[in-house]
């Protein structure tokens, strides 16, 4: 039986074979560590339909609707049993996706497509990770205001910070957390990355524990299959906080927001994201002093470059029993 593309890639890595260069790709040197599964306690178990139903009922409650979830939508599925197709109707949950405008001192700065949950965390995290202000106390007020066609988050910042924002003002009309749509110049597209003293890489056991625990902390993803997650893990790999959003950048901004509000010391742990590690994920993490970013999927070449430049530890392909270290 022919191997799948993922199986072939895994075998090539196991054999230390370098794949030939192709357009849009670049070869990089990495160190891959294989972790024996038996060393890690607690492995993922598949969620049964009964468990999923109970989680769904708990999340929705008596109101019939949860924030961030669209109303129950009737769908049809086809199943094959004994070569006889059957059609069955059932209720499913789909994710909400709404435009969220970030308005500073009355001026709209960015419009992002996002999940309408934890928007205070989102606005705070975005404001910090984009360098609009440097500390939460520099935001005087923050209000979430529903509108007919979306949601506005209105922030008041000091005149000094607003003047700096106007100098590099950009209007974003992003798709699912896209971070640079509408940027006016190439210089704005890739901002200088913040540099920090490189910290020790978390232990393999800590990384693996976080990976095995991630799915249990993502109720919206369990219900819809449409949410990214960004988790804050302590030095032992135990997840302390997690935020979800349809956009991976948004999820990270929400996590940065809650970490700032809780006054969490970023040096004491690492961030795990359920997505690829794009350059902007590295940029955002470095901007608030997060020492290690771990991604379930691959990093991009630019993300690796920026991680190396900033002093951030970057780990990709974090799966049960294995992960790939790109910078440390």
C-alpha positions in Angstrom: 0.0 0.0 0.0 1.5 3.4 -1.0 2.4 5.7 1.9 0.6 9.0 2.5 2.5 12.2 2.1 2.7 12.6 5.8 4.0 9.1 6.3 6.6 9.6 3.6 7.7 12.9 5.3 7.9 11.2 8.7 10.1 8.4 7.2 12.4 11.0 5.5 12.9 12.8 8.8 13.5 9.5 10.7 16.1 8.6 8.1 17.7 12.1 8.2 17.0 12.5 4.5 16.9 16.0 3.2 14.2 16.6 0.7 15.1 18.5 -2.5 14.4 22.2 -2.7 11.3 23.3 -4.5 9.6 26.7 -5.2 8.3 28.1 -2.0 10.4 25.8 0.2 13.7 26.0 1.9 15.9 23.4 3.6 16.8 24.1 7.2 18.8 22.2 9.8 16.8 20.9 12.7 17.2 18.6 15.6 14.4 16.2 16.1 13.8 14.4 19.4 11.9 11.2 19.7 10.2 10.8 23.1 9.2 7.3 24.2 5.5 7.3 24.8 5.7 5.2 27.9 7.6 8.0 29.7 4.6 10.3 29.5 1.5 9.8 31.7 -1.9 10.5 30.2 -2.7 9.9 26.6 -5.5 11.1 24.4 -8.6 9.1 24.3 -11.1 9.5 21.5 -14.2 11.5 22.6 -17.3 9.3 22.2 -20.5 10.7 20.8 -22.1 10.5 24.3 -19.3 12.6 25.8 -19.6 15.1 22.9 -23.4 15.3 23.5 -22.9 16.0 27.2 -20.3 18.7 26.5 -22.6 20.3 24.0 -25.6 20.4 26.4 -23.4 21.8 29.2 -22.0 24.6 26.9 -25.3 25.6 25.3 -27.5 25.3 28.5 -31.1 26.2 28.6 -30.7 29.2 26.3 -30.2 27.0 23.3 -27.2 29.0 22.2 -23.7 29.7 23.3 -21.5 32.7 22.7 -19.2 32.0 19.7 -21.5 29.2 18.4 -24.1 29.7 15.7 -27.6 28.5 16.3 -28.1 24.8 15.8 -28.1 24.0 12.1 -29.8 21.1 10.5 -27.4 19.1 8.3 -27.5 15.8 6.5 -24.8 13.1 6.7 -24.4 10.0 4.7 -23.1 6.8 6.3 -22.2 3.5 4.7 -23.3 0.3 6.4 -23.1 -3.0 4.7 -22.7 -1.1 1.3 -26.1 0.4 1.8 -26.1 4.2 2.1 -28.3 5.8 4.7 -29.2 9.4 5.2 -29.7 10.8 8.7 -30.6 14.3 9.8 -29.2 15.7 13.0 -28.3 19.0 14.6 -24.7 20.3 14.4 -22.8 23.3 15.8 -21.0 25.8 13.5 -18.7 28.6 14.6 -19.7 32.2 14.5 -17.4 34.5 12.5 -18.1 38.2 12.8 -16.2 41.4 12.0 -14.7 43.0 15.0 -13.5 46.6 14.7 -10.8 47.9 17.1 -11.4 51.6 17.5 -8.8 53.8 19.3 -9.9 57.3 20.5 -12.8 57.2 18.0 -10.7 56.1 15.0 -11.1 52.6 13.5 -7.7 51.0 13.2 -8.4 47.4 12.4 -11.3 45.2 11.4 -10.7 41.5 12.0 -12.9 38.5 11.4 -13.1 36.8 14.8 -15.1 34.7 17.2 -17.3 36.9 19.4 -15.9 35.5 22.7 -13.3 37.0 25.1 -13.2 40.2 23.1 -11.7 42.2 26.0 -8.8 39.8 26.1 -8.5 40.1 22.3 -8.4 43.9 22.3 -5.9 44.1 25.1 -3.6 41.4 23.6 -3.8 42.9 20.1 -3.0 46.4 21.5 0.1 45.0 23.3 1.4 42.6 20.7 1.1 45.3 18.0 3.0 47.8 20.1 0.2 50.3 20.2 0.9 50.6 23.9 3.5 49.0 26.1 1.5 48.2 29.2 -2.2 47.6 30.1 -2.4 50.7 32.4 -1.8 52.8 29.3 -5.3 51.8 28.1 -7.7 54.2 29.9 -11.0 52.4 29.0 -12.2 49.4 26.9 -15.8 48.8 25.9 -17.3 46.1 23.7 -20.2 47.6 21.8 -22.4 45.3 19.6 -23.4 46.8 16.2 -25.9 45.7 13.6 -23.2 44.3 11.3 -20.6 43.3 13.8 -18.9 44.4 17.0 -16.9 47.4 17.9 -14.3 47.4 20.7 -13.6 51.0 21.7 -10.4 51.8 23.5 -9.1 55.1 24.9 -5.3 55.5 25.0 -3.0 58.4 25.8 -2.4 61.2 23.3 1.3 60.2 23.0 0.4 56.6 22.0 -2.3 57.8 19.7 0.1 60.1 17.9 2.5 57.2 17.4 -0.4 55.0 16.1 -1.3 57.6 13.5 2.2 57.6 12.2 2.0 54.0 11.2 -1.8 53.7 11.0 -3.1 50.9 8.8 -6.6 49.7 8.2 -7.0 46.0 8.2 -9.9 44.1 6.6 -8.6 40.7 7.5 -9.9 37.2 6.8 -9.9 34.9 9.8 -7.3 36.7 11.7 -5.1 37.8 8.8 -2.7 40.3 10.2 -1.4 42.4 7.3 -4.3 42.8 4.8 -4.5 46.5 4.0 -0.9 47.3 5.2 0.3 50.3 3.3 4.0 49.4 2.8 6.5 46.6 2.8 8.1 48.1 5.9 4.8 47.8 7.8 4.3 44.2 6.7 7.3 42.9 8.7 7.9 45.1 11.7 11.3 44.8 13.6 11.1 41.9 16.0 11.6 42.5 19.7 14.9 40.9 21.1 15.2 39.1 24.4 17.7 36.9 26.3 17.2 33.4 25.1 15.8 31.1 27.8 16.4 27.4 28.3 14.1 25.2 26.2 11.4 23.4 28.2 11.9 19.7 29.0 10.7 17.2 26.5 8.3 15.7 29.0 6.8 19.2 29.6 6.2 19.8 25.9 4.7 16.3 25.5 2.4 16.7 28.5 1.0 20.0 27.1 0.4 18.4 23.7 -1.6 15.5 25.3 -3.7 17.9 27.4 -4.4 20.4 24.7 -7.6 18.9 23.2 -9.3 18.7 26.7 -8.9 22.5 27.0 -10.7 23.2 23.7 -14.4 22.8 24.1 -15.3 25.0 21.1 -13.0 23.0 18.8 -14.5 19.8 20.1 -18.0 21.1 19.3 -17.3 22.7 15.9 -13.9 21.6 14.6 -13.4 25.2 13.5 -11.4 26.8 16.3 -7.7 27.4 16.9 -6.4 27.3 20.5 -3.5 29.1 22.2 -2.5 27.8 25.6 -0.2 29.0 28.3 1.7 26.2 30.0 3.8 26.3 33.1 7.3 24.9 33.2 6.0 21.4 33.9 3.8 21.5 30.8 0.5 22.0 32.7 -1.9 24.2 30.9 -3.0 27.2 32.9 -4.9 29.3 30.5 -6.3 28.8 27.0 -8.2 31.0 24.5 -9.9 29.9 21.3 -10.8 31.7 18.1 -11.4 30.9 14.5 -8.2 32.8 13.7 -4.8 31.6 15.1 -3.5 35.2 15.5 -6.7 36.1 17.3 -6.4 33.2 19.7 -2.8 34.2 20.5 -3.8 37.8 21.1 -6.6 36.6 23.4 -4.1 34.6 25.4 -1.7 37.5 25.6 -4.6 39.6 26.9 -5.5 37.2 29.7 -1.8 36.7 30.6 -1.4 40.5 30.9 -4.6 40.9 33.0 -3.5 38.1 35.4 0.1 39.5 35.5 1.6 36.1 34.5 5.4 36.2 34.3 6.1 35.0 30.7 9.5 33.7 31.7 7.9 30.9 33.8 6.4 28.9 30.9 5.7 28.6 27.2 2.9 29.0 24.7 1.4 26.1 22.7 -0.7 26.8 19.6 -2.9 24.4 17.7 -1.8 25.8 14.3 1.3 26.5 12.2 3.8 29.1 13.4 3.7 31.9 11.0 6.0 34.9 11.2 3.4 37.0 12.9 2.9 34.4 15.7 6.6 34.7 16.4 6.4 38.5 16.2 3.5 38.6 18.7 5.1 36.2 21.1 8.5 38.0 21.1 6.8 41.4 21.5 5.5 40.4 25.0 8.6 38.4 26.1 7.2 34.9 25.7 10.4 32.8 25.6 9.1 29.7 23.8 6.5 29.1 21.1 5.4 25.5 20.4 3.2 24.8 17.4 1.3 21.7 16.5 2.1 22.2 12.8 5.0 23.6 10.8 6.7 27.0 11.1 7.4 29.1 8.0 10.9 30.0 6.9 10.4 33.7 7.9 9.1 32.6 11.3 12.3 30.6 11.9 14.4 33.6 10.9 12.6 36.0 13.2 12.7 33.5 16.1 16.5 33.2 15.7 16.8 37.0 15.5 14.7 37.6 18.6 16.0 34.9 20.8 12.8 32.9 20.9 12.7 29.1 21.2 10.6 27.8 18.3 9.3 24.2 18.3 7.1 22.8 15.5 5.3 19.5 14.7 4.6 19.0 18.3 2.7 15.7 18.4 2.4 12.9 20.8 5.8 11.3 21.0 7.7 13.7 18.9 8.5 17.4 18.2 11.0 19.3 16.1 13.2 22.0 17.5 14.0 24.8 15.0 15.6 27.4 17.3 16.9 27.2 20.8 
